[in-house]
Amino acid sequence: MTLYDIVFYFFAVITVISGATVVMSKNIIYSAFSLLFTFFGVAGLYVLLNADFLAVTQLLIYVGGILVLLLFGVMLTNKVINVDMKTGVMQTWPGAIVCGMTTGALVVIFMATDWNIVREEVTMTSTTHTLGEMFMTSYLLPFEIASVVLLVALVGAAMIARKDTKSEA
């Protein structure tokens, strides 16, 4: 077992255990903090897959933005709304059935796939320069269209969320 394998299993165990804690915890704050470790584990797996751009994006977008926003929302509304997560037969059996079907499908896919095993050493190269060049040349128009669509969605969400301050006459 090489150091690469040990680091992979370390990040895999962190990701799976913290992901399970996110789903199974009855306390929403524990779930939110476990989500932090899940995101870090996924970023570590991206680094091991030589996807440096995805790893940095995972850290900046999910950990730096979405998770912080989620934690602030949970902490600010925890006193206002008492969340009582109930678990019982009505939630457990459908969840177990879906979990079993998903596990079965993954096992079938795993066994049916002809895995390509690379024996020689693979050189690690950065993908950031290539992605940046592609965004600014051949994929410039779709990139700009996506940014305009996101801006329109943000303005629309702000318009829907703001309160109407017109006084009745």
N, C-alpha and C positions, 0 to 999 in steps of 0.2 A: 504494500500500500504506500503510495507516494504522498508527499505533502499536499499536492493538488487534490487528491482524493479526500484527505482529511479535512481540508478547508471546504471542499464541496459538501461533505456530509455535515460539517458544522453549520454551514448556512442553510442546508436543507432541513436539518432538525430544528433550527431556530424558526424558520419560516413555517414549518408544519405545526409545531407546538404553539407558536403565538397565533397562527391562524385559527387553530382549534380553540384557543382561549378566547379569541374574538367572538366566535360563534357560540360557545357554550357558557360564557360568563353571564351571571345574572346581574352583575353591576355594570352599568353602561360606561362608567369611567375606566374600569379595568379593561373593558373591551376596547375602548379608544386608545389606551396606552399599549395594549397588546398589538393593536394595528400598527403602531410605530415600529415595533420589532419585526412585524411581518414585512413592512415596506423596506426596512434595512436588510432583511434576509433576501428579499427579491433583488434588491440592488446589488448585493454581494454575488448572487447567482448570475446577474447580468455581467458583472466584471469577469467572472470565471468563463463566461461564454464569449469573451472578447467583444462585448457590445458596450463599449465605454460611453457612447452617446446615450443609450437607453439607461445606463446606470446613473449618469449624472442627471438626466431628465427625471428619473424616478425619485432621486433625492430632492431635486429642486421643486418639482411640481407637487408630488404626493406628500413628501415629508415636510417640505418647506411651506407649502401653501395649503393644500386640502386638509392635511391632518391637523395643522395648527388652527385652521378655521373650525374644523370639527371639534377640537378640544375646547376652544373658546365657547362655541355654541353649547356644548354639553355642560361646561362648568357654569355658564351664565344662566342656563335654563334648568339646572338641576334642582334649585330651590323652588322654582315656579311650578314645575310639573313633576310629580312623583311618578316615576316610571316603574310599574310593577310588572316585571316579565314573568308570565306564568308559563310553566311547562307542564304538560300532562300527556295523556294518551292521545288527545286530539292533535298535538303537535309532534309527538315522538314517532308514532307509526308512519305517518306520511314522510317524515324526514328520513327514517330508517329505510323506507322503500326507495326513495330517490337516491339516497346514499349507496344502497346496494346496487341499484341499476347503473349508477355512474361508475362505481368500482368495477362492475362486471364489464361494462363497455370499455373502460380503460385497460383492463386485463386482456380482453380480446384484441384490442388495437395493439397493445404491447407485444403480444405473442404473434400476431399476424404480420408485423412490420419487419422488413428486411433491413436491419440496422447496419449502417456503414461504419465500420470500425477503422479508424486511421491509425496506422502503426508508426509512421514517421513523426518527427517533431514538427509541430505547426508553428510558424512564426507569427508573433502577435504584432499586428499593425493597427494603428489608430484609424477609426472610421469617421472621426469628426470632420476632418478636412474634406473628405469625399462627400459627406452629407451636406456640408456647407456650400460646396461648389455646386452640387446638384440643386439645392434650394435656390441658389441665385442665378442659375442658368436654365436648365431644361424644365424644372418644376416651379419656376417663379410665378406663373399665372395661377396654378392651383393653390399655391401657398398664400398668395394675396387674396384669392377668393375665399379661402378658409378664414383668413383674418377678418375680412369684411363680414362674413356670416356670423362669426363669433361676436363682433362688435354690434351687429344688429340684434343678436340674441341678448346681449348685455343691456342694451338700451331698452329693448322690449321688456326684459325682466324688471328693470328699474321703473319703467312706466307702470307696470302691473302692480309692483310692490308699494309704490308711493301712495300715500293717502290723499284723497281729494280734499283740498283745503278751502274749497269754495264755501262761503257762508250762504245759508239760505236766506233769501230776501223776502 
